[in-house]
Amino acid sequence: MAKKVVVSEKPVSKIIESAADVGRIIKYVRTSNGLSIAEAAKLCNISHITFADLEKGKGDVKFSTVWHICHMFGLKITFI
């Protein structure tokens, strides 16, 4: 039986000021869709370690990878 995914807390702000903010948003979207890290990583064609690092707010994930994940989950990056 598959492990139940618990929806993470919804981020308070949509403004991204750090890698940790990106991670919180990605984690919320992933868990809201009922996906494990492994399932989401597979959908995005990246390693589960990279996906987990992003969610943890590690700043060494390439921007192109972040952009790809956002695109796969229907998130838009807007510069103001």
C-alpha positions as CSV (number, residue, x, y, z in Angstrom):
1,M,0.0,0.0,0.0
2,A,1.3,3.5,-0.9
3,K,2.2,5.8,1.8
4,K,-0.3,8.6,2.4
5,V,1.0,12.1,1.5
6,V,0.3,14.7,4.1
7,V,-0.4,18.2,2.7
8,S,2.2,20.6,3.9
9,E,1.3,24.0,5.3
10,K,0.2,26.6,2.7
11,P,2.9,29.3,2.3
12,V,1.7,32.6,3.7
13,S,3.3,34.7,1.0
14,K,3.7,34.2,-2.8
15,I,6.7,36.4,-2.8
16,I,10.0,34.5,-3.1
17,E,12.9,35.9,-1.2
18,S,15.0,32.8,-0.7
19,A,15.6,29.2,-1.8
20,A,13.6,28.2,1.3
21,D,10.6,30.1,0.0
22,V,10.8,28.2,-3.3
23,G,11.0,24.9,-1.5
24,R,8.0,25.6,0.7
25,I,5.9,26.5,-2.4
26,I,7.0,23.4,-4.4
27,K,6.4,21.2,-1.4
28,Y,2.9,22.6,-0.9
29,V,2.0,22.1,-4.5
30,R,3.4,18.6,-4.5
31,T,1.7,17.5,-1.4
32,S,-1.6,19.1,-2.5
33,N,-1.5,16.9,-5.5
34,G,-0.9,13.8,-3.3
35,L,2.5,13.1,-4.8
36,S,5.5,11.7,-2.9
37,I,8.9,13.2,-3.6
38,A,9.8,10.1,-5.7
39,E,6.6,10.4,-7.8
40,A,7.0,14.2,-8.4
41,A,10.7,13.7,-9.3
42,K,9.8,11.0,-11.8
43,L,7.2,13.2,-13.4
44,C,9.8,16.0,-13.7
45,N,12.4,13.6,-14.9
46,I,14.9,14.6,-12.2
47,S,16.4,12.6,-9.3
48,H,14.4,12.4,-6.0
49,I,17.5,13.8,-4.3
50,T,17.5,16.9,-6.3
51,F,13.8,17.3,-5.7
52,A,14.2,16.8,-2.0
53,D,17.1,19.3,-1.9
54,L,14.9,21.9,-3.6
55,E,12.1,21.4,-1.1
56,K,14.7,21.7,1.8
57,G,15.7,25.1,0.4
58,K,19.2,24.2,-0.7
59,G,20.4,26.9,-2.9
60,D,22.5,24.8,-5.2
61,V,19.7,23.5,-7.4
62,K,20.0,25.0,-10.9
63,F,17.6,27.6,-11.9
64,S,16.7,25.7,-15.1
65,T,15.6,22.8,-12.9
66,V,13.5,25.1,-10.7
67,W,11.9,26.6,-13.8
68,H,11.2,23.1,-15.2
69,I,9.6,21.9,-12.0
70,C,7.4,25.1,-11.8
71,H,6.3,24.5,-15.4
72,M,5.4,20.9,-14.7
73,F,3.2,22.0,-11.7
74,G,1.6,24.9,-13.5
75,L,3.4,27.5,-11.5
76,K,4.5,30.9,-13.0
77,I,7.5,32.8,-12.0
78,T,6.8,36.6,-12.3
79,F,9.4,39.3,-11.9
80,I,8.1,42.6,-10.5
